[in-house]
Amino acid sequence: MSYLDSPRLHFRGWFQADVSTINNDVTAFDTGASSASPDPGWNPEGTGIFRLVDCAVTGGFLNGRPLVASDDPAIGMTIQNADDRPPGKLVDLDPQQQMVSMIFGMQIRLVSSSLHTILRGEFKPAAFINLWQRQITGLRMDQKLGAMYQSVLEDVEWPAETDSPLIRALHDVSQSGRLSIEFAVYGYGRDPKIPRYTFGHVVGTIGPWQAGEPDHFVIGRQMVAPGQPFGTPPGGVATLQAKVAADNRSITIDFGNSFRVETADSGLTDIGKVLLGVLTFNPDSVQKSVPKSGMVIIGEVPYTNADWYTRTAGILTFDLSGNAAAPKYLPNCPLVVVSPSASEGVYDVRLQESIGGLYVRADQFVFRIDPGETQTVDFYATYFGAPMVHAGVALSNAGPFLANLGGTPPNLSVPPDGVNLPPDSGPPVVITTDSKGHATFSLKANPNGPTLNGNRWPRVYLAGQLYAMGYQLEKQPAGYVPNPGNFVSILAYSRRRN
């Protein structure tokens, strides 16, 4: 179970990311450099705080139907930070890898109108993913990118009683003191002259978590848009995930990070009628269009309704109980997001499920590892949302790709034996999934740390070294559209200098 399951609550509001930018310039660490000053960035004195601000529950889902304010007293409750310690912190992995910014130390509380804490949980540290060019226009220093965070709330407590059926149901289905949480962030302001400086919009969802599920993505139906990261998907709808209910009577899909906005404070951009469907065949390529006869319509996405996005956080459940055709094709045919074409009887495909329904994902994809330490990387492989049994997952050295992100100097991924990755020019290492589609890789750091020519600081003025591990299914179809964010970033720490 996950935030796409029932019961779930939705919230919206603001987030603040008061990050310091003085360390964005790698040369700021070079104490032996010339007198030229590094670029201080736009917020050099930032505190690093990440917190939720003015967030409230706007909707929910229970017993097969969406909830509005009159349905449940939980709607209108506030989502707050810790009340007995500082808020969370947002941290880049490294000055040369700023594309996996991670939240640490954040506590989430659900607070009633009488100011009682109804629910309290610790946000398991997580990095954002599915970064894309979401905002079309903006102010001079607007951050036009959008992304999403998915994790779990751990050590969940329920300090006060509530008469909310939604919260009681959430309590009853929670396992091991955990809940699933996801939120999309966008519209971030970087100009000190605007009221939302260091603030941006957030919409999110809290739902159940089940033992054996990954923490940072949903084992479900994966739809990956070409052109990401940082770009605009050609179909106008960005990467998303969906899940078919275990009883096959409904499907829930997350559009929270998938539609563009014109400006930071505008609603979702109208791109015309948008429908969810399932193909009646399993193509070996991404379809640009599909005839009406080649698809079963599941339903329309009401994304242009005035309050739909804020009330649902972009999450939509379609009832399949009255749709006899869709459940027939869902187990072996891809989902599609479509719009009516100018040609009668034809639909334009905006987004399609991965070719063959195949997908593999590392759950945690950011690692900080000490010399001599071993950490476990968990992988999950699926076929149309079902576990892929005995599937090969090919692991490779993605150092060259990482270097393109971080730039030079200094050089990355040297020495190559800082961690036990395959050589960048050698064959991949193949691991095999078990009966649950799960496989693991033991990531091991060199006991001496990354040491180059006797120097324990191979990047000279930066401790530690960056590495990256790529992965894909060993048998991946031609023309497969991979998620470019699906690689593992690793910071291997150095030992002390002699």
C-alpha positions, 0 to 999 in steps of 0.5 A: 500500500502507498499514498495512492491507496485508500485511505489518504488525505491531501494537503496544499500550501507553501514550502520554504527552502532557505538554502545557502548558495555560497557553496554552489561554486566548487571553487569556493573550497579552493583555499589555494586559489587566486584572490578572485572571489567565488560567486556568492550565489543569490542566497549566500547566507541561507540557513538550510531550512526546509519547512512547510508553511500555511499547509492544510488538508484540502481533501481526502479519499475513503471508502471508494469516494473523494471527501470534501470539507463537509464530509470529514473534520480532518479537512481543514486541519493544518500540516505543521512542522515539529513544535519542540525542535528546529525544522528540517534541512535541505542538503545537496549531496555535493557541490558537484551533484546538486540534482538530488537535494535531500531533506533531513530532520523534518517532522510532520504533524497533523494539527486540529483546529483546537491545536491538538496534534493528531498525528506526528511522524518523522520524514525519512530522508529523501531526495527529489526526483522527476525534475522538469521544466514545469513553469512556462513564464516567470519573474527574473529569478524564478526557479521554473523547475518542478519535482517531487519527493516521496518517502515514509513517515516513521515512528508515527504517533497519534497523541490525541483522539479525533472524531475524523473517520478518515484519520481513524481509518488511516490509523487502523491501516498503518503498519509498523508505525509508518505512513507513506507521503509524497509531495510535489514542489514548484513555483520557487522564488529566488529573487529577494525583491518578491514576497515569496523569496525562498518560498514555493508551492507544495501539494501532497498526500499522506496514505498507508504504507505496507511492509515489503513496499519500497519507501521512495516510489510505488510498485505500480504502473510507470509512465516516463516522459521523454525529454526529462530531466530539466526539459519539457516533455513533448506530449505536455504531460510529465512522468508519473506513476499509477496503481491498479487496486488489488481487486482490479476495480479501480486505478489511481494515478498521480498527476501532481507533478505532471501538468505545466503552470503558466506562472508560479501562482497560476493554475494548471495550463489548459492543454485541452481535453485529457483522458486516461486509457489503456491500449488493447495491444502491447506495442514495441514502441512509443505510440504517437497516436492511436485509433479509437478502436485500439484503446479503451477509455478509462476516464477524463482528467478534470484538471481544469476544474477550479479547485481540483488540483488543490483539493486532490493534489493531482491524484485521481481514482477511476472506478473500473467496476462499470468498465468491463473492457479496461480490466481485461487489458490492464494486466498486459497492455500499457496505460496512455494519457491521450487527447482527441486528435484533429483527425476524427476517431484518433487520439494523440498520445501525450504519455505512454506507460513504459514499453512492455510494461517493464520498469526497474527502480532503485528505492534509495538512490543517494548514498553517503558512505564511510571508508570500509562501510557496506550499504545495501541498494534495493532494486525492484523490477516490475511488469505492468505493476507486477513483480518481475521474477528472476529478472536480470538488473544490469549495473554499470559505472555512470561516472561519465554521466555524473561528470556532465552534471558536475563539470570540472574541475575537479575530476569525478569518479577517480580513483575508480576503486573508491567504491566497488562499481563496475569499470566504466569501460567494462561489462555490467554486473548483473544481479537477479530479482527474487520471487517478489521482483526484488534484488540487492547490491552490496555497495562497498567503500574502499577501507582507505577511502578514495585515494589517488596517488597517495592523496586521500583527497583526490579532488584536492580541496574537496574531501571525498569523491563522487561516484554514480551507478547506472542500472537498467533491465538486462533485457531492455527493449529497443526504443525503451524510454528510461527515466533519466533520474534513475541512477544512484549517486554516491559520495564516498567519504575520505579518511583524514589526511595524514 
